[in-house]
Amino acid sequence: MVRFSKPLSKRIKIYESQKKLEYIPTKSTYQVLSADVSNKHGFNTHGVIFDELHTQPNRKLYDVMVQGSGDARMQPLYFLITTAGNNTESICYEVHQKALDIMEGRKHDSTFYPVIFGAGVDEDWTDPEVWKKANPSLGETIGIDKVEAACESARQNPGEENAFRQLRLNQWVKQSIRWMPMEKWDACAFPVDPEELEGRVCYGGLDLSSTTDLTCFCLVFPPEDESEPYYILPYYWLPEETLPLRVNRDHVPYDVWEWQGYIQTTEGNVVYYGFIEKFIESLGEKYNIREIAFDRWGAIQMVQNLEGMGFTVVPMGQGFASMSPPTKELMKLSMIVYGYTWLAIFHR
């Protein structure tokens, strides 16, 4: 294009061997880069166009080009362009999930603008209306007859189905759908009055952290009759001093959640276990806590302290054998059965 345009030829110099264009008046360059990470450090970029992110074998090049390469610029821009992939452990899937979380309000990042044209994982890949979601110019730049022919071929040859769904509909065909369908989980959230549960039998679950994770304590109240759901009262803690850092790092509004009362903070830069012990002790005065299951990591001292308060504590492993049966049961309880929600999550 440059060679066939006299105005461009006067202003742009081509470096064929380096796959680079230089804009002569400002010495700015536009260059195609290889996937080799070793020689990409230290770039001072105005912009990065990262095409077909799903083909990246790991996140190294992504981190080098996106994390800090444009910090010296006033308004660096990064364009991440891709079709869906088939590796749910990839950096592309990570970015895809972040985009979905931002679009659905679970995360906030004012510097990240997500746009996704694609069919949902549960949508019918043979439906022409679904095709339009992934191909907004269908019938204009892309002939619908071509998509119809590809769909019919995929119907008759099952081996082509995944390729059709991935490349034509932008579906993550091999992704294990989120373990918990969010619409099912959200349906479990309705007001629960903790005062009405006072004195009832319940069971606790304790998962400790120090600085990087949330510390969590949950109370589960079994139903007293067949028409009643399970009630859950969750409590979460973070170190107060690390709250701003975590908001910026995770792009999760922990500060808003604290203000809303969904999480609590403890003084200092690590979770203060003494505060949590007293909090659990106060819960034991309200509710009939039969047992408290705990993750063994870092819990020895707290377990001894809780036992000293009169609680029965039992270890709970975090491996497949320990977690698989209860998580399957949780999934079952979260489903809508005969018009009832069998799991009720307390929210303020």
FIGU-472664 format. One record per residue (C-alpha): residue in three letters; x, y, z. Coordinates in steps of 0.25 Angstrom, whole numbers, plus 5000, padded with zeros to 4 digits. Example, Ala and Ser with C-alpha at 12.3 -4.5 7.8 and 13.67 -1.06 7.14 Angstrom:
2
ala504949825031
ser505549965029
//
This chain:
348
met500050005000
val501150105004
arg501950074990
phe500650104982
ser500450234989
lys501350354986
pro500950434998
leu501150315007
ser502450275001
lys503050415004
arg502650405018
ile502850255022
lys504150175020
ile504050025019
tyr504949935026
glu504649805019
ser505549705027
gln505049765040
lys503649765036
lys503549905041
leu503050045036
glu503650175040
tyr502850305039
ile504050395036
pro503550535041
thr503450475056
lys504250355055
ser503050275060
thr503050125056
tyr502050015053
gln502649885054
val502149735054
leu502749655065
ser503049515067
ala502649425079
asp504049425084
val503949495098
ser505449505101
asn505649625092
lys504349705095
his504649765109
gly504849915110
phe503949955099
asn503350095100
thr502050075093
his500950175089
gly500050055085
val500049905084
ile499149825074
phe499049685080
asp498349595069
glu497849455071
leu498149455086
his497649315087
thr498849255079
gln499849305090
pro500449175097
asn500649255110
arg500449385116
lys501949435115
leu501849515103
tyr500549575107
asp501149615121
val502349685114
met501549765104
val500349805113
gln500949815127
gly501749945127
ser502249955113
gly501450085111
asp501550145125
ala502450265120
arg501350305110
met500150395113
gln499050305107
pro499550175102
leu498550085096
tyr498549935095
phe497649855086
leu497349715089
ile496749645077
thr496349495076
thr495349395073
ala495049295084
gly496049185087
asn495949045093
asn496949055104
thr496249105117
glu497649115124
ser498149215114
ile498349365116
cys497249385105
tyr496249315113
glu496649395126
val496449525118
his495149475113
gln494649445126
lys495049575131
ala494349645120
leu493049565123
asp493149605138
ile493249745135
met492149745125
glu491249675136
gly491649765147
arg492449665155
lys493749745153
his494049885150
asp495249945142
ser495150075136
thr496350055127
phe495749925121
tyr494649935110
pro494149805106
val493349775093
ile492949625090
phe492249585078
gly491949435080
ala490949325084
gly490649285098
val491149155103
asp489749105104
glu489149155091
asp488749075080
trp489849075069
thr488949045058
asp487949165060
pro488149275050
glu487849375060
val488949325069
trp489849345056
lys489549495056
lys490049515070
ala491449465066
asn491449525052
pro490749665052
ser491049685038
leu490449555034
gly489749575020
glu490649695017
thr492049655017
ile491849515020
gly490849435012
ile489749365020
asp489849245010
lys491249225013
val490949205028
glu489749125025
ala490649025017
ala491649025028
cys490548995038
glu489948885030
ser491348815028
ala491548825043
arg490248755045
gln490648645036
asn492048635041
pro492148645056
gly493648665055
glu493348795049
glu492448845060
asn493448905069
ala494148975058
phe492849035053
arg492549085067
gln493849135070
leu494249205057
arg492849245052
leu492149275066
asn493249315075
gln492949205085
trp493949145095
val493549005091
lys494448925100
gln494249015112
ser493648945124
ile492549045127
arg492649115140
trp492549015150
met491349095156
pro490349155145
met490249295150
glu488849315148
lys488549195157
trp489449255168
asp488849385167
ala487449325168
cys487849285182
ala488049425187
phe486849475194
pro486649545208
val486949455220
asp486749515234
pro487849465243
glu487049495255
glu485949385251
leu487049285251
glu487549305265
gly487549185273
arg487549085261
val488448975259
cys489549015249
tyr490948965244
gly492149055241
gly493249055231
leu494549135233
asp495549165222
leu496749255227
ser497649345220
ser498749435223
thr498949555213
thr498549515199
asp497249445200
leu495949465207
thr495749395221
cys494349335221
phe493449275232
cys492049225227
leu490849175235
val489949075228
phe488549045234
pro487948915230
pro486448925227
glu485448885238
asp484448835229
glu484348795214
ser483848925209
glu484949005215
pro486249035208
tyr487649035214
tyr488049165219
ile489449215218
leu490149335226
pro491449365220
tyr492549465227
tyr493749515220
trp495049585225
leu496149665219
pro497349735225
glu496949885225
glu498349935220
thr498349845208
leu496949885203
pro497349995193
leu498449905188
arg497549795185
val496449875179
asn497549925168
arg498149785167
asp496849705166
his495949805159
val494949765169
pro494149875177
tyr494549825191
asp494449965197
val493049975192
trp492649835198
glu493249885211
trp492350005211
gln491149925207
gly491449825219
tyr491749705210
ile493149695216
gln493949745228
thr495349785230
thr496349765242
glu497349855246
gly498749845240
asn499349785228
val498949635231
val497649575236
tyr497549585251
tyr497149455255
gly496749495270
phe495649585264
ile495149465256
glu495149375268
lys494349475277
phe493349495265
ile493149345264
glu492949335279
ser491849445278
leu491149355267
gly491249235276
glu490449315286
lys489349345276
tyr489349205268
asn489449065272
ile490749035264
arg490948885265
glu492248875257
ile493248965250
ala493948905239
phe495348965236
asp496448965225
arg497648915232
trp498549025226
gly499049115237
ala497849085246
ile498549005257
gln498549125268
met497149165264
val496649025265
gln497149015279
asn496549145283
leu495249105277
glu495248975284
gly495549055297
met494249135295
gly493549005294
phe493348985279
thr493448845272
val494448865261
val494748765250
pro495748765239
met495348775224
gly496248745213
gln496348835200
gly496648715191
phe495748655181
ala495248535190
ser494848635200
met494248745192
ser493548665180
pro492348615188
pro491948745195
thr492148825183
lys491248735175
glu490248745186
leu490348895186
met490148905171
lys488848815173
leu488348905184
ser488549025176
met487548985165
ile486149025165
val485348895168
tyr483848895167
gly483749045169
tyr484649055181
thr486049105183
trp486649005192
leu487849095196
ala487649235202
ile488849325202
phe488749445212
his489049575206
arg488949715213
//
